[in-house]
Amino acid sequence: MRSYKVPIMIEPCEEGGYYAACPSLSGCASQGETYLEVLANIQEAVLGYIESLIAHGDPVPLAPLGEHLVHSAGTI
């Protein structure tokens, strides 16, 4: 599998814990009680999303690692 730079957003939730989303992948989001947990959860969600796109022959709407990406909050 190729490596991709994946922009993610992580925000604290009012009720506690964290919410994470990958704006490049519509509907790809997760939550966790701690920052490290939400980071692991969103990495798993992004990986599953990309694997599903590839399995169905759909294009991956992300920049492959090494290509220019203006903002990146994480790399998967």
CYANA upper distance limits for C-alpha pairs under 8 A (distance plus 0.5 A):
  2 ARG  CA     64 PRO  CA      7.47
  2 ARG  CA     65 LEU  CA      8.30
  3 SER  CA     64 PRO  CA      6.47
  3 SER  CA     65 LEU  CA      5.87
  3 SER  CA     76 ILE  CA      7.16
  4 TYR  CA     62 LEU  CA      7.08
  4 TYR  CA     63 ALA  CA      6.48
  4 TYR  CA     64 PRO  CA      4.87
  4 TYR  CA     65 LEU  CA      5.11
  4 TYR  CA     75 THR  CA      7.12
  4 TYR  CA     76 ILE  CA      6.58
  5 LYS  CA     62 LEU  CA      7.53
  5 LYS  CA     63 ALA  CA      6.64
  5 LYS  CA     64 PRO  CA      6.84
  5 LYS  CA     65 LEU  CA      5.96
  5 LYS  CA     69 LEU  CA      8.03
  5 LYS  CA     72 SER  CA      7.10
  5 LYS  CA     74 GLY  CA      7.27
  5 LYS  CA     75 THR  CA      5.20
  5 LYS  CA     76 ILE  CA      6.83
  6 VAL  CA     22 CYS  CA      7.76
  6 VAL  CA     24 SER  CA      8.28
  6 VAL  CA     62 LEU  CA      7.33
  6 VAL  CA     63 ALA  CA      8.31
  6 VAL  CA     72 SER  CA      6.67
  6 VAL  CA     73 ALA  CA      7.62
  6 VAL  CA     74 GLY  CA      6.27
  6 VAL  CA     75 THR  CA      5.88
  6 VAL  CA     76 ILE  CA      6.92
  7 PRO  CA     22 CYS  CA      6.62
  7 PRO  CA     23 PRO  CA      7.66
  7 PRO  CA     24 SER  CA      7.72
  7 PRO  CA     71 HIS  CA      7.11
  7 PRO  CA     72 SER  CA      4.92
  7 PRO  CA     73 ALA  CA      5.56
  7 PRO  CA     74 GLY  CA      6.46
  7 PRO  CA     75 THR  CA      8.15
  8 ILE  CA     20 ALA  CA      7.36
  8 ILE  CA     21 ALA  CA      6.15
  8 ILE  CA     22 CYS  CA      5.00
  8 ILE  CA     23 PRO  CA      7.21
  8 ILE  CA     72 SER  CA      7.62
  8 ILE  CA     73 ALA  CA      5.95
  8 ILE  CA     74 GLY  CA      6.91
  9 MET  CA     20 ALA  CA      5.92
  9 MET  CA     21 ALA  CA      5.83
  9 MET  CA     22 CYS  CA      6.88
  9 MET  CA     23 PRO  CA      8.16
  9 MET  CA     73 ALA  CA      7.65
 10 ILE  CA     18 TYR  CA      7.21
 10 ILE  CA     19 TYR  CA      6.16
 10 ILE  CA     20 ALA  CA      4.80
 10 ILE  CA     21 ALA  CA      7.22
 10 ILE  CA     38 VAL  CA      8.43
 11 GLU  CA     18 TYR  CA      6.09
 11 GLU  CA     19 TYR  CA      5.81
 11 GLU  CA     20 ALA  CA      6.90
 12 PRO  CA     16 GLY  CA      7.36
 12 PRO  CA     17 GLY  CA      6.48
 12 PRO  CA     18 TYR  CA      4.81
 12 PRO  CA     19 TYR  CA      6.70
 13 CYS  CA     17 GLY  CA      6.09
 13 CYS  CA     18 TYR  CA      5.70
 13 CYS  CA     19 TYR  CA      6.86
 16 GLY  CA     33 GLU  CA      7.52
 17 GLY  CA     31 GLN  CA      7.78
 17 GLY  CA     32 GLY  CA      6.13
 17 GLY  CA     33 GLU  CA      4.50
 17 GLY  CA     34 THR  CA      6.11
 17 GLY  CA     35 TYR  CA      8.03
 18 TYR  CA     31 GLN  CA      6.01
 18 TYR  CA     32 GLY  CA      5.87
 18 TYR  CA     33 GLU  CA      6.63
 18 TYR  CA     34 THR  CA      6.97
 18 TYR  CA     35 TYR  CA      6.88
 18 TYR  CA     38 VAL  CA      6.75
 19 TYR  CA     29 ALA  CA      7.98
 19 TYR  CA     30 SER  CA      6.51
 19 TYR  CA     31 GLN  CA      4.91
 19 TYR  CA     32 GLY  CA      7.24
 19 TYR  CA     38 VAL  CA      7.32
 20 ALA  CA     29 ALA  CA      6.02
 20 ALA  CA     30 SER  CA      5.77
 20 ALA  CA     31 GLN  CA      6.40
 20 ALA  CA     38 VAL  CA      7.01
 20 ALA  CA     39 LEU  CA      7.96
 20 ALA  CA     42 ILE  CA      6.79
 21 ALA  CA     27 GLY  CA      8.29
 21 ALA  CA     28 CYS  CA      6.33
 21 ALA  CA     29 ALA  CA      4.60
 21 ALA  CA     30 SER  CA      6.91
 21 ALA  CA     42 ILE  CA      7.49
 22 CYS  CA     26 SER  CA      7.96
 22 CYS  CA     27 GLY  CA      8.39
 22 CYS  CA     28 CYS  CA      6.18
 22 CYS  CA     29 ALA  CA      6.84
 22 CYS  CA     42 ILE  CA      8.36
 22 CYS  CA     46 VAL  CA      7.94
 23 PRO  CA     27 GLY  CA      8.48
 23 PRO  CA     28 CYS  CA      8.04
 24 SER  CA     61 PRO  CA      7.12
 24 SER  CA     62 LEU  CA      7.34
 25 LEU  CA     46 VAL  CA      8.33
 25 LEU  CA     49 TYR  CA      8.26
 25 LEU  CA     61 PRO  CA      7.77
 28 CYS  CA     42 ILE  CA      8.40
 28 CYS  CA     45 ALA  CA      7.06
 28 CYS  CA     46 VAL  CA      7.13
 28 CYS  CA     49 TYR  CA      7.79
 29 ALA  CA     42 ILE  CA      6.86
 29 ALA  CA     45 ALA  CA      7.49
 30 SER  CA     38 VAL  CA      7.18
 30 SER  CA     41 ASN  CA      6.58
 30 SER  CA     42 ILE  CA      5.93
 30 SER  CA     45 ALA  CA      7.61
 31 GLN  CA     37 GLU  CA      8.40
 31 GLN  CA     38 VAL  CA      5.66
 31 GLN  CA     41 ASN  CA      7.39
 31 GLN  CA     42 ILE  CA      8.07
 32 GLY  CA     37 GLU  CA      5.64
 32 GLY  CA     38 VAL  CA      4.68
 32 GLY  CA     39 LEU  CA      8.45
 32 GLY  CA     41 ASN  CA      7.59
 33 GLU  CA     37 GLU  CA      6.89
 33 GLU  CA     38 VAL  CA      7.46
 34 THR  CA     38 VAL  CA      6.74
 35 TYR  CA     39 LEU  CA      6.60
 36 LEU  CA     40 ALA  CA      6.70
 37 GLU  CA     41 ASN  CA      6.58
 38 VAL  CA     42 ILE  CA      6.52
 39 LEU  CA     43 GLN  CA      6.68
 40 ALA  CA     44 GLU  CA      6.78
 41 ASN  CA     45 ALA  CA      6.68
 42 ILE  CA     46 VAL  CA      6.49
 43 GLN  CA     47 LEU  CA      6.60
 43 GLN  CA     76 ILE  CA      7.00
 44 GLU  CA     48 GLY  CA      6.66
 45 ALA  CA     49 TYR  CA      6.61
 46 VAL  CA     50 ILE  CA      6.62
 47 LEU  CA     51 GLU  CA      6.56
 47 LEU  CA     76 ILE  CA      8.05
 48 GLY  CA     52 SER  CA      6.61
 49 TYR  CA     53 LEU  CA      6.81
 50 ILE  CA     54 ILE  CA      6.74
 50 ILE  CA     60 VAL  CA      7.05
 51 GLU  CA     55 ALA  CA      6.56
 52 SER  CA     56 HIS  CA      6.68
 53 LEU  CA     57 GLY  CA      6.67
 53 LEU  CA     58 ASP  CA      5.39
 53 LEU  CA     59 PRO  CA      7.08
 53 LEU  CA     60 VAL  CA      6.97
 54 ILE  CA     58 ASP  CA      6.28
 54 ILE  CA     59 PRO  CA      7.52
 54 ILE  CA     60 VAL  CA      7.73
 63 ALA  CA     67 GLU  CA      6.44
 63 ALA  CA     68 HIS  CA      7.71
 63 ALA  CA     69 LEU  CA      7.18
